[in-house]
């Protein structure tokens, strides 16, 4: 009967880790898109200036 709580703990930890990594991945994708958009916007502004 001592294995059950530990298994639950492992499942809970893995669930939390998976959820956190999912959120982190989404945040990094959004940040990367923002950086790329900003980069192209500045490039476009520079091209328009010249």
C-alpha positions in Angstrom: 0.0 0.0 0.0 3.0 2.3 0.2 3.6 2.5 -3.6 0.3 4.1 -4.4 0.9 7.6 -2.9 4.4 7.7 -4.5 3.0 6.9 -7.9 0.4 9.6 -7.4 3.1 12.0 -6.5 5.1 11.1 -9.6 2.0 11.5 -11.8 1.2 14.9 -10.2 4.8 16.2 -10.6 5.0 15.0 -14.2 1.6 16.6 -14.9 2.7 19.9 -13.4 6.0 19.8 -15.3 4.3 19.0 -18.6 1.8 21.9 -18.0 4.6 24.3 -17.1 6.7 23.3 -20.2 3.6 23.7 -22.4 3.0 27.2 -21.1 6.7 28.1 -21.4 6.8 26.8 -25.0 3.8 28.9 -25.9 5.3 32.0 -24.2 8.6 31.5 -26.0 6.8 31.0 -29.4 4.8 34.3 -28.8 8.0 36.1 -27.8 9.9 34.8 -30.8 7.0 35.9 -33.1 7.0 39.3 -31.5 10.8 39.6 -31.9 10.6 38.6 -35.6 7.7 41.0 -36.3 9.6 43.8 -34.6 12.8 43.0 -36.6 10.9 43.0 -39.9 9.1 46.2 -38.9 12.4 48.0 -38.1 13.8 46.6 -41.4 10.8 47.9 -43.3 11.0 51.3 -41.6 14.7 51.4 -42.5 13.9 50.4 -46.1 11.1 53.1 -46.3 13.5 55.7 -44.9 16.1 55.0 -47.5 
